[in-house]
Amino acid sequence: MNLFFSKNIGDFSGINRLNFEYAWETRIATGGIIEPGIQAYSEPGAIGHFASLSGQDHRVGPQLFGVLHQLGPGSLKFNAGVLFGLTPAAPRQTFRWQAEYAVHF
């Protein structure tokens, strides 16, 4: 789980509140190249001033995770899937993918 806190600063920052978001991920360790899992993302809003539940963005859905080792000097990690909106403020479906190439030193 990752917790994110952000705050705009400066002369043109507008409303100066501390915002909160989170991202959560769980996967089943199968020992293979591909592993199934689930991800969730949420943006409730400013601390102490959260929007009503129907105004918050909450998404969750299945993902496939993978890693290819010994690909040159590093490894290729990837995941992809679909997230479903749980509240009216969230899109009904969001297709999400990510790829990362890590070089080992």
C-alpha positions as CSV (number, residue, x, y, z in Angstrom):
1,M,0.0,0.0,0.0
2,N,1.2,3.5,-0.9
3,L,-0.1,6.5,0.8
4,F,0.3,9.9,-0.9
5,F,0.0,13.3,0.6
6,S,0.3,16.4,-1.6
7,K,0.1,20.1,-1.0
8,N,0.4,23.0,-3.5
9,I,2.6,25.9,-2.3
10,G,3.4,29.3,-3.7
11,D,1.6,32.5,-4.8
12,F,-0.6,30.7,-7.3
13,S,-1.4,27.5,-5.4
14,G,-5.1,28.3,-4.9
15,I,-6.7,26.5,-1.9
16,N,-3.8,25.4,0.3
17,R,-5.0,22.0,1.7
18,L,-3.2,18.7,2.2
19,N,-4.6,16.2,-0.2
20,F,-4.7,12.4,0.3
21,E,-4.6,9.5,-2.2
22,Y,-3.7,5.8,-1.9
23,A,-2.7,2.9,-4.1
24,W,-2.9,-0.8,-3.0
25,E,-1.7,-4.0,-4.7
26,T,-1.8,-7.6,-3.9
27,R,-0.7,-10.6,-6.0
28,I,-0.6,-14.3,-5.7
29,A,3.0,-15.7,-5.8
30,T,2.7,-18.6,-8.3
31,G,6.4,-18.8,-9.0
32,G,5.8,-18.5,-12.7
33,I,6.4,-15.6,-15.1
34,I,2.8,-14.4,-14.8
35,E,1.1,-13.8,-11.5
36,P,-2.6,-12.8,-10.9
37,G,-3.5,-10.0,-8.5
38,I,-5.6,-7.0,-7.7
39,Q,-5.1,-3.3,-7.5
40,A,-7.1,-0.4,-6.0
41,Y,-6.7,3.4,-6.3
42,S,-8.5,6.1,-4.4
43,E,-8.6,9.9,-4.3
44,P,-10.8,10.9,-1.3
45,G,-9.7,14.6,-1.4
46,A,-8.3,17.1,1.1
47,I,-7.6,16.0,4.7
48,G,-10.5,17.1,6.8
49,H,-12.5,18.1,3.7
50,F,-13.1,14.8,2.0
51,A,-15.9,14.9,-0.7
52,S,-19.0,12.9,-0.1
53,L,-18.5,9.2,-0.9
54,S,-20.3,9.6,-4.2
55,G,-17.9,12.4,-5.1
56,Q,-14.7,10.4,-4.4
57,D,-12.8,8.5,-7.1
58,H,-12.5,4.8,-6.0
59,R,-11.3,2.1,-8.5
60,V,-10.4,-1.6,-8.1
61,G,-9.8,-4.5,-10.5
62,P,-7.9,-7.6,-11.5
63,Q,-4.3,-7.3,-12.8
64,L,-1.7,-9.6,-14.3
65,F,1.9,-9.1,-13.1
66,G,5.0,-10.5,-14.8
67,V,8.8,-10.3,-14.8
68,L,11.3,-11.4,-17.4
69,H,14.7,-12.0,-15.8
70,Q,18.1,-12.0,-17.6
71,L,16.9,-9.6,-20.3
72,G,20.3,-8.1,-21.2
73,P,21.8,-6.4,-18.0
74,G,18.4,-6.3,-16.2
75,S,14.8,-7.4,-15.9
76,L,11.5,-6.3,-17.5
77,K,8.7,-6.0,-15.0
78,F,5.1,-5.4,-16.2
79,N,1.5,-5.4,-15.2
80,A,-1.8,-4.8,-16.9
81,G,-5.5,-5.1,-16.2
82,V,-8.8,-3.3,-15.9
83,L,-10.0,-1.1,-13.0
84,F,-13.7,-0.7,-12.3
85,G,-15.2,2.4,-10.8
86,L,-16.9,1.9,-7.4
87,T,-18.4,5.4,-7.1
88,P,-20.3,7.8,-9.5
89,A,-17.2,10.1,-9.6
90,A,-15.0,7.3,-11.0
91,P,-14.9,6.2,-14.6
92,R,-16.8,2.9,-15.2
93,Q,-13.7,1.2,-16.5
94,T,-10.0,2.1,-16.7
95,F,-7.5,0.0,-18.6
96,R,-4.1,0.2,-16.9
97,W,-0.7,-1.1,-17.9
98,Q,2.8,-0.4,-16.7
99,A,6.3,-1.6,-17.8
100,E,9.6,-1.1,-16.1
101,Y,13.1,-2.1,-17.1
102,A,15.4,-2.4,-14.1
103,V,19.2,-2.6,-14.7
104,H,21.1,-4.5,-12.0
105,F,24.3,-3.1,-10.8
